Amino acid sequence: PNLKTFASLAMIRRTLTTVDAFEKQPSSTATSSSFPSEPSAIGSRSGGSAYRLKPSEPVATPTAQESVATAAEGSSRALFAELLVVIVDDNAINRLLLQKLVQIYFPCEVVSHEDGPAVLDLLHHRLLGPSRPTHTIVLSDIHMDGMDGLELTRQIRHKWDSNCVSIIGVTADHTTSLHEECLGCGMQAVLTKPVMGPQLYDMMSSVVCTWMERGGGGVGP
């Protein structure tokens, strides 16, 4: 499926809110109190015994909100299935842990590399080749030997804008100045180590949501 045919995650959330408000409005149709508490006789047999209708059991049907939520879940899984997630970290254990976390939460393709030049080479072949993903998210460590995460981000931004590649920095450095520098050089967000599953899920979902709200697509600056 083409991702551009799917509603953005933000629009889905707004739809759920609208549906919830609609269902809470008083209905103009007849309610259960409009009907007699006991059904009337529809016939009789000799001896005077009356046959009466039994109240039917309520049928459990999904609410509009539940239906939208089900559709949203299916659309979001299809959306993430077309993403490419690239992990770059010069520590093998960090790469493995981050890859496992991504695979737990998202049904997408995940590849990992130990340095920036390898990531640039991968992006060049994947984003300009026939197997180009719909969108790419790079999870980059900041402090790496050789090309660090800041320089990698600058190199990526020289060729591709955030409509094509989203970049999330990953660092154990909590300083505000570093986080501001990361955002200033072209990253969309920064994750602070140790990375927890829900934290990763929320940030990646937010990044994809922002990309979808912009209309998706894009190949360069």
N, C-alpha and C positions, 0 to 999 in steps of 0.2 A: 504493500500500500504506500501511496505517496503521503509523506508526513504533512504536506500542506493542506491535505483534506481533513486533518484532525483539528478539533478545537483545541486551543491552548489550555494548559492546566489552570491558568487563572480564570479563563472564561467558564470552565467547568465548575470551579468553586463558586463563581458568581451565579451560575445557573442553579446550583444546589441551594444557595441562599434564597433565590427568587422563588423556587418551587416550594421551599419550606414555608415561606411567608404566605404563598398562595394557599397552601393546604390548611393553614391556620385561620383563613378567612371563613366567616359563616356562610354556609351553603344556602342557596336560594331554593334548592329542591326540597321535596318532602323528606322529613327525618323519620326516625323510627317512632317518634311520638305521634306522627300523623296517622298511624295505623292502629286498629283496635288491638288491645292487649290480648284478646282471645279471638281466633278466627271464627267466622260464621259457618253454619252448617251448609253443606252443599248437597245433601241428599239424605234419605232415610230409607229404612227397610221395614218390613212388617214387624210389629212389636214395638215400634217407636224409637228404636235406637238410632241416634244420629251419627253420621260420619262427619268428622270435622277435619279441616286442614291442620296439619301440624306445622308450627313455625319452622321454617327452614334454617339450618345451621349457617352462620355467616361463613362465607368463603374467604379464605385468606388470600388476598391478592397483594402483590408488591405495590407500595406507594410510588408516586411519581419520583420522589426523591431517591428511593432505593433503585428504581430503574435507571435513573440518570447516573447514580453512583456506580452501578454495574457497567454501564456503557463507558463511563470515565475510566474505570480500571482497565477495561479491555483496550481502550484507545491509548492510555498511557503506556501499557506494556508494549503495544505495537510501535509506539513512538520511540521508546528507549531501545527497542530491538534494532533500530536502524542507526543507532549512534556508534561512534568509535571512541573509546576511552583510552588515552595514552598516558601511562604512568612513567615518570622519569625520576630516578633516585639512585645515587651512587652506593646505597646500602642495600644489599640483596634481601635482607630480612624485611626492611621497610617496604620494598617493592612487593614482596610476596604477601605481606599482611594487607597492604592497601588493595592489591588485586583481589584477594579473597573477599574483602569487604564490599568492593564494587560488585563482584559477581553474586554475592548474597542478595543485594538489593535491586540490581538492575540486570535485565536479560539482554545485555549488549556485548559487543565484541570488545575485549580488553587485551591490550598489548603493553609490554613494559620494556624500558631501556635504562641503561645505567648512566648515560650522558646526553647532553644537549645535541651535539652533532648527529648522533644516531636518530634522535627524534626529528630533526630537521630533514634528514634524508628520508625517513618514513613518511612524513607529511608530504614531501615533494612527490613521492611515488603514488601515495594513496589519493591525495586531493587533486592531482592533475591526471590521474589515470582512470581507466574504465570502471574500477571498483570503488569509486569515490563514495564515502558515506554521506548521509544527509547532513550530519553535523558531527563535529569532533570536540571532545573535551580533553584538555591536557591537565593532568594533575602533576605539578612540578615541585620538587624539593627546591628550596631557595639556596641553601649553602651546599654547593657541590664543587668538587675539584674541577679545574679547567673552566668550562663555561658554566656559570651559576644560573639559577633560575631567572634572575632579572635579565641577564644578557640573552638567555634563550627566549624570553618573552619579547624582547626588543626585536630579535631576529624573526620571530614568527609574525609579529605585527608589521614588519617591513613587507611581508608577502601576503598575509591574510588578515582580514579584520574579524571582529567578534561575531559577525553574522556567519562566518565559516568555521572559526575555531574559538572556543571559549577556553580560558586559562584560569585554573585555580591553583594558587600557591599553597604549599604545605611546609610548615616550619614550626620549630619548637621555640622560636623567638617571639616573645609576647610584646615587644616594644611597639608602640604606636607609630613611631617614625618609620620602621621597616614596613609595616602594613600599608602605610600611606605611600611609600615608595613602590611597593608591589602594584597597588592600584594605579599609581601614576604612570607606570611604564606599560600598562595595557592589560593587567590581570582583571578578571571580573570579581574575584573574591579570594579570601585567604583562610585556610584551615589551620588551626593551631594543634600541634601534636601534644599528647597522643590523640590520634583521630578515632572517634567513636562512630559506630555504625549510624545511629540516628542523626548525628551531626553531619556526616557525609551525605546521607540521603536528603536531608533538608537543603543543603547547599547545592548539590547537583540538581535537584528538582527546581530550585529557585533559578539557577542559571539557565536551565532548559526553558523554563516558563518565560523568562525575560527574552530569550532568543525567539520563542514562538510569538510573543506579543509584538516583536518587531517585524514579523512576517517570515522569518527563516530565510534560508538561502544566502547567497553572497559568496564571492570567491577571493576578493582582495580588498585593499583599502579604498 
